[in-house]
Amino acid sequence: MRLNHLKKTPALSMAAAAALLLIAGCRQDMHNQPKMIPQRGSDFFADHRGARPQVLNTVARGQLDEDSYFSTGVIQGPNGYREEQNVMPFPATMEVLERGQERFNIYCTPCHSRVGNGLGEIVQRGYKPAANLHDQVRMSQPISHYFYVMTHGYGAMPDYSAQLTPEDRWAVAAYIRALQLSQAATTADVPAGAHVQSLKDLAAEEGHPDYAAPWMLPATAVQAYPPIKSEGIPAMAPAYPADPKIEIPASKPAPAAVK
């Protein structure tokens, strides 16, 4: 009996030592560390709330009204399709137009140019000519179309939703409409009695180059449409044909109802 007890003693001693080491390692430092526990109070903040209020001007996930006209630029039409509208979701004040001009000059002019005729500086470096915002097709498009294109891109144009907030996209769309009105303005739009001076004459008086002349498309540009010889267009860009017309065949008449 004594011999068996002696043989078991070393094993028990080793088990006891391992248990002591395990207990010594189970300290409460990680459990008691200073941290915020959801839905619990806190002495760190003055209001003693661990859950902090939402940061001003931020939108939590799931709270953005992504289906609104402000966010999409389209509404559900009676025909079942989502339709663009010629309506701003907020007033186009002078502050909005100035903001739109600033954003347009930063992000849009490299392709569309300052006057929006599609002959920006990047065209001279081999990029396809951008849309002329003053041609018949673009002039007839509703204002939300520009917002939609900036959001999703169109053709060779990438989307600018990462660079422009929805507010800025609407501001740019409003400025495009103002730019179209300015480039298509005539002397009849000037108030009676106002002095109208030719831009070409004004440039000569100020000693500037004669930039008020038709702008030629550089030879390095990739032309989307073959150039045609026709009358000029606003901003004096070369004239281009409208987008190809899509012919939709007429629907077959519905069969007569069976009586």
N, C-alpha and C positions, 0 to 999 in steps of 0.2 A: 504494500500500500504506500509506504513511504517513497519507494522508488518511482511509482507512477505520479505521485504528487510533485516530485522534483522535476520530472520530465515535462509536466504541464506548466510549471511556473514561468519558464522563459517565453512560452507562447502567450501566456496571459499578460506578461509584462510588455511584450511588443504590441499587443492589441491595445493595452491601456495607453501606451505612449502614442500610438497612432490616433487614438480618440482625443487625447490631450492636444495634439497638433491640429486636428480638425476643428476642435472647439476654439482654439486660439485664433484660427484663420477666419472664423465666422464673426467678424466684428460688424458693428452697425454703422460704419462710416458712410457707406453707399446708401444705406436705407435712410439715414438721417441727413442726407446732403440737402443743401438749400435749393429748392426747386419749386416751381409752380405746379400745383395739382389742380386739374380742371374742376370748376364749380366749388372751390374752397376759398376761404378768406386768406388774406395776406396782410402782414404788418409792414410790408415794404412800401405799399402805396398809401396815399393819404385817404382814399376812400375805402381802404381795407378790403378791396376786391381783387382776387387773383385773376379773374377774367377781365381783360382790358376792353374798353369800348373800341368800336371800329374806327380805324384811322380816317380822318376827314378826306373826302373826295376819292375814296376807294370803293370798289364794288366787290363784294364777296362772291365766291363761286356759286352759281345758281341764282343770283339776284339780278343779273343783267337782263334787261328786256331786249333780247336779241331779235325778237320778231317785230319790233316797232319800226315805223317808217323812219325815225331818226337813225336807227342802227343799220337798216338795210337799204333804204332808198326806194323801196317798192311796197305796194299794198296789195291785198287780195282783191282782184277785180271781180265783177259780176260774172265774167265768162270762165272763172275758175283759174285764170292765170294771174301771176303776180305782175303788176303793172307799175311802170315808172310814172312819176307825176311831175308836173311843172310847178311845184310848190316847195318853198323852204319850210323846214320844221320850226324855224325861229326867225325873227325879223332880221333882215339884211341891213343892219345899221352901218354907218361909216366905219365904226371900229371893226366890225366883222369884215368889211371889204378890205380894210387896210391889213388885217391879219391874213386874209386870203391872198392879197397881193404879195405879202412877204413870203408865205409858203409856196406860192406859185413860182416866184422868182428863184427860190432855192431848189425846188424839186422838179419843176415842170419845164423851165426855160432851156435846160441843156438839150432837150429834144424839140419842144414846141416853140422855142424862142420867146422873147419878151412880149411880142405882139401876138403870139399864138398861131403863127402861120405854118408851123411844122418844120421850119428850117433852122433848128437850133444848131449850136456849135458841134454837137456830136454827129450831126449829119455829114459834116465835112470830114469826118474820120471813118466813114464807111458804114455808118448805121442807117437803117432804113428810115426814110422820111416819116416823121410822126404825122398824126392827123392834123389837118388844117382846121382849126376851130372856127374859121370864118366861111367855110364852104356851105353849100346849101344843105348838105346832110347834117352837119353838126349844128347849124343854126336852128334846124327844125326839131332837134332832140330836146326833150324835157330836161329841166335842170337836175333832176335826180339821176339822170343817166350818167352824168359826170361823176357823181358820188359813187354810183355802182361800179363804174370802170376803175376808179381809184381804189375801190375796195377789193375787187376781184381781178383786175387786169383785163386786157383785151388785145388779142393779136400778139404783136411783138412787145407790147407794153406790159411790164410786170405790175403786180399790185403794189400799192403804197400804204397798205393798212398798218404796217409796222412803223412807217415814218410819220404818218399823219393820223391823229386822233379823229373820231367821227366829227367832232366840232370843226376841226381844221379842214376836213374833206368837204364839209358843207360850205365853209368859208371860201375855199378855193373854187367850188362850183359857182358860188355867187359872184366871185371876182371874174370867172370866165364869162359869165353872162354880161357883166359890166364891160369887160374887154370887148366882147362882140358888139355891144351897143356903141362903144367909142370908135371902133374901127370902121363901122358901117355908118357913122354919123355923116350928115350932110349939112350944108349951110341953112337948110330949112329948120334944122333942129336947134339952131342958135337963137337965143332970145333977140327980139327986135332991138336994133340999135347997137348991138354988140359988134366989136371990131373982129373980123376974121382974117387971119394972116396965114399964108401958105407955109407949110412946114419947110418946103424947099427954099423959099425966100428967107425964112427965119434962120435956117442953117447957114445960108450965105452971109447974112448980116453978122452972125456970131462967129464966122470964120471956121465953121465945121465942114467936113467933107460932104459932098452931095450924096448923103445916104438915103435921101428921099427919092429913090429910084427903084425900079423893079429889081428884086433880088433873084439872082440866078442860082440854080441848083448846082452844087459843085460836082465835078466829074467823078469824085470818089464815092458819091452817094449811091446806095442801092435803090433803084427806082421800083416802086411797087406798081405804078401804072405808066404806060408810055406817055410822054409829054405830048400835049396837043397845043395848037396855036389858036387861041381864042382871046376874048376880052379878059382884062385883068380882074382881080378879086380884091377884097379888102386886105389891107396890109401889104398889097403889091406883091404877093407871092405868085409864082407861076400857077396858071390855072390847071386843075386836074379834073378829070371826069368824076362824077359821083360814083359811089359804090355800085357794083353790078346789081342790077335789079333782079330780084328773085321772082320768077314766074310760078304762081301756084295754080295748077289746073282747077277748073271749076268742078264743084262736086256734082255727082250724078243726082238727078231729081229723085226724091223719095218715092217709093212705089205707092200706088194708090191703096187706100185702106180697103180691106175686104168687107163688104157689107153683109 
